[in-house]
């Protein structure tokens, strides 16, 4: 099961143990990891959680990497037959672990965790093979390619893709993203991930709700009159809505 506590510990270790020794490489998704919205977010709150997850890691100290398809919100692939998986680790897991479970239950575990979930062809449009090729692709195309694809993302100004674009522009605009120190807030909270980036003159607060609940969060006093840089909802309201991410910013006067 997903644990925000474990994810926080990993991020905290990367930030603090590399401090002054090396420059961090930030990532959430790669070819050895299932799709992050399916793993850490919510397919019900697909766009909201995809945007929230982007904010959760893109603003930490380091250089972010974005895996192909992550920026349009691609999800885990769900084959009906375990033999459709190509990954040897996935096949081994199906044959050798959770043997007290039914075949269907073991298959559903693979839906959540298999590396092959991130290895399906990139979904470019809603044509055959998701526009990836006019030939036979090496691997299966995710069944949801008609709804989730790059062409649809570019046509929707509120898409996950354009949110990534806005966040990347913020990184380029404010030096606090590259120069600021990292501080983890409420480390024991199992629902909210929050951190600050601080330089002598500039201060950024990132708050992320990792649940489908409406939550209360007390903004640190120094950020009470700060500027809202961006939110993944249309407008900012007190509290945190499901999978909401809020970024507040101020400079010393």
Buried (B, 14 or more C-beta within 10 A) or exposed (E): EEEBEEBBEEBBEBBEEBEEEEEBEBBBBBEEBBBBBBBBBBBEBBBBBBBBBBBBBBBBBBEBEBBBBBBBBBBBBBBEEBEBBBBEEBBEBBEEEEEEEEEEEBBEBBBBBBBBBBBBBBBBBBEEBBBBEEEEEEBBBBEBBEEBBBBBBEEEEEBBBBBBEBBBEBBEEBEBBBEBEBEBBBEEBEBBBBBBBBBEEBBBBBBBBBBBEEBEBEBBEBBEEBEEBBBBBEEEEEEBBBBBBBBBBBEEE
